[in-house]
Amino acid sequence: MVWCLTLLTTSAQPAGVRLDTLQVKHIDGQGVTHTGTIVCNHTITDDLREIFAELYRQRYPIERIRPISDYDNDDEQSMRANNTSCYCYRKVAGSKTLSKHARGLAIDINPLYNPCVRRRKDGTLYIQPSTARRYADRRASFPYKITEHDLCYRLFRQHGFVWGGHWRTVKDYQHFEK
């Protein structure tokens, strides 16, 4: 937590970005209630508060919600743990462009079960997290899966978020951004 707050004053933080720390209740896949911490851009704090309150009321399963700093700021490690997170200072993979996560404007929900899938030029799949290959097949049935019929999907869309599962060249099933 301290790392995220300290980062606000460093040159690595994008100019004009103000982050909030939001505490939300959530239910895991075993029905146990937890309190999670989301670090996000202040412009989406109210959206996330409303979305996560409804997800909690409806007992929508989210395995864990912790800041990326709890995983040594390692996105892959966080995704492998099926950790839902928002702020993560990083660039879009393979580019020099800052990710929406670096501005706290994107959130990844249950990322292990909702991987980011790219088809390489040679036809092979690149999957993030690397341990999520079996969840890349979206025809299969498994827990925590986000689809267009899913409550999580509907709530984020109602609040004006774009879903990475709709992208053409990359399918980022965990990702919602504003």
C-alpha positions as CSV (number, residue, x, y, z in Angstrom):
1,M,0.0,0.0,0.0
2,V,2.7,2.5,0.9
3,W,4.5,1.8,-2.4
4,C,1.4,2.9,-4.3
5,L,1.0,6.1,-2.3
6,T,4.7,6.9,-2.6
7,L,4.6,6.4,-6.3
8,L,2.3,9.4,-6.7
9,T,5.3,11.7,-6.2
10,T,7.8,10.0,-8.4
11,S,8.5,10.9,-12.0
12,A,7.3,7.4,-13.0
13,Q,3.8,8.3,-12.2
14,P,1.9,9.7,-15.2
15,A,1.3,13.5,-14.9
16,G,-2.1,14.4,-13.5
17,V,-3.0,11.0,-12.2
18,R,-4.6,10.9,-8.8
19,L,-5.0,7.4,-7.2
20,D,-7.5,6.4,-4.6
21,T,-7.4,3.4,-2.3
22,L,-10.8,1.7,-2.1
23,Q,-11.8,-1.0,0.3
24,V,-14.4,-3.5,-1.0
25,K,-16.1,-6.6,0.3
26,H,-16.2,-9.6,-1.9
27,I,-17.1,-13.3,-1.8
28,D,-14.6,-16.0,-2.8
29,G,-15.6,-19.2,-4.7
30,Q,-16.1,-21.0,-1.4
31,G,-18.6,-18.3,-0.2
32,V,-16.3,-16.7,2.3
33,T,-16.5,-12.9,2.7
34,H,-13.2,-10.9,2.4
35,T,-12.3,-7.2,2.3
36,G,-10.1,-6.3,-0.6
37,T,-8.1,-3.2,-1.6
38,I,-8.3,-1.6,-5.0
39,V,-5.9,1.2,-6.0
40,C,-7.6,3.1,-8.8
41,N,-7.8,6.4,-10.6
42,H,-10.0,8.8,-8.6
43,T,-12.2,9.2,-11.7
44,I,-13.5,5.6,-11.5
45,T,-13.7,5.3,-7.7
46,D,-17.4,5.7,-7.6
47,D,-18.0,3.3,-10.5
48,L,-15.9,0.7,-8.8
49,R,-17.5,1.2,-5.4
50,E,-21.0,0.7,-7.0
51,I,-20.0,-2.3,-9.1
52,F,-18.2,-4.1,-6.3
53,A,-21.1,-3.4,-3.9
54,E,-23.5,-5.0,-6.3
55,L,-21.2,-8.0,-7.0
56,Y,-21.0,-8.5,-3.2
57,R,-24.7,-8.3,-2.8
58,Q,-25.2,-10.8,-5.6
59,R,-22.5,-13.1,-4.1
60,Y,-20.5,-12.9,-7.3
61,P,-17.2,-14.9,-6.7
62,I,-13.9,-13.0,-6.8
63,E,-11.0,-15.0,-5.4
64,R,-8.9,-12.1,-4.1
65,I,-8.5,-8.4,-4.4
66,R,-5.1,-6.9,-3.4
67,P,-2.9,-4.1,-4.7
68,I,-0.2,-5.2,-7.2
69,S,2.4,-4.1,-4.6
70,D,1.5,-7.2,-2.6
71,Y,3.0,-9.2,-5.5
72,D,6.2,-7.2,-5.7
73,N,4.6,-5.2,-8.5
74,D,4.8,-8.3,-10.7
75,D,1.7,-8.5,-12.9
76,E,2.4,-12.1,-13.9
77,Q,2.7,-13.2,-10.3
78,S,-0.5,-11.4,-9.4
79,M,-2.5,-12.9,-12.3
80,R,-1.2,-16.4,-11.4
81,A,-2.7,-15.9,-7.9
82,N,-6.0,-15.0,-9.6
83,N,-5.8,-11.6,-8.0
84,T,-8.1,-8.9,-9.1
85,S,-6.3,-5.6,-9.4
86,C,-6.4,-2.2,-11.0
87,Y,-3.4,0.1,-10.8
88,C,-0.1,-1.3,-12.1
89,Y,2.5,1.0,-13.5
90,R,3.5,-0.7,-16.8
91,K,3.6,-0.4,-20.5
92,V,1.3,-2.2,-22.9
93,A,3.2,-5.5,-23.7
94,G,5.5,-5.0,-26.7
95,S,5.1,-1.2,-26.9
96,K,6.3,2.0,-25.4
97,T,2.7,3.1,-24.6
98,L,1.6,3.2,-20.9
99,S,-1.1,0.7,-20.1
100,K,-4.5,2.0,-18.8
101,H,-3.4,0.2,-15.7
102,A,-0.6,2.7,-15.3
103,R,-3.2,5.4,-15.0
104,G,-5.5,3.3,-12.8
105,L,-8.2,3.2,-15.4
106,A,-8.3,-0.5,-16.0
107,I,-9.1,-3.5,-13.8
108,D,-8.5,-7.2,-14.3
109,I,-11.1,-9.5,-12.7
110,N,-10.2,-13.1,-11.7
111,P,-7.3,-13.0,-14.3
112,L,-6.2,-16.7,-14.0
113,Y,-9.6,-17.9,-15.2
114,N,-10.0,-15.0,-17.7
115,P,-6.6,-14.8,-19.4
116,C,-5.3,-12.5,-22.0
117,V,-4.8,-14.4,-25.3
118,R,-2.9,-13.4,-28.3
119,R,-2.3,-15.4,-31.5
120,R,1.3,-15.0,-32.6
121,K,2.3,-14.7,-36.3
122,D,3.4,-18.3,-36.3
123,G,-0.1,-19.4,-35.1
124,T,0.8,-20.3,-31.5
125,L,-1.0,-18.7,-28.6
126,Y,0.6,-16.3,-26.1
127,I,-1.4,-16.5,-22.8
128,Q,-1.1,-14.3,-19.7
129,P,-0.8,-15.5,-17.1
130,S,1.3,-18.3,-18.5
131,T,-0.4,-20.8,-16.2
132,A,-3.9,-20.1,-17.7
133,R,-3.7,-22.2,-20.9
134,R,-6.7,-24.4,-20.0
135,Y,-8.9,-21.3,-19.4
136,A,-8.1,-19.9,-22.9
137,D,-10.8,-22.2,-24.4
138,R,-13.9,-20.0,-23.7
139,R,-16.2,-22.9,-24.7
140,A,-15.3,-24.8,-21.6
141,S,-17.2,-24.4,-18.3
142,F,-15.2,-23.4,-15.2
143,P,-15.6,-21.1,-12.2
144,Y,-14.9,-17.4,-12.3
145,K,-15.4,-17.2,-16.1
146,I,-16.5,-13.9,-17.5
147,T,-18.9,-13.9,-20.5
148,E,-21.3,-11.5,-22.1
149,H,-24.1,-13.0,-20.0
150,D,-22.2,-12.6,-16.8
151,L,-23.2,-10.1,-14.0
152,C,-19.7,-8.7,-13.8
153,Y,-19.6,-8.0,-17.5
154,R,-23.1,-6.4,-17.4
155,L,-22.2,-4.1,-14.5
156,F,-19.0,-2.9,-15.9
157,R,-20.6,-2.2,-19.3
158,Q,-23.5,-0.3,-17.6
159,H,-20.8,1.9,-16.0
160,G,-19.2,2.7,-19.4
161,F,-16.3,0.3,-19.3
162,V,-14.9,-1.5,-22.4
163,W,-14.3,-5.2,-22.1
164,G,-11.1,-6.7,-23.5
165,G,-13.0,-9.8,-24.5
166,H,-14.4,-7.8,-27.4
167,W,-11.1,-6.7,-28.8
168,R,-10.2,-8.1,-32.3
169,T,-6.5,-8.9,-32.2
170,V,-6.1,-9.7,-28.5
171,K,-8.7,-11.2,-26.3
172,D,-8.2,-9.9,-22.7
173,Y,-11.1,-11.6,-20.9
174,Q,-10.1,-10.3,-17.5
175,H,-9.8,-6.7,-18.5
176,F,-12.2,-3.7,-18.2
177,E,-11.1,-0.2,-18.9
178,K,-12.6,3.3,-19.1
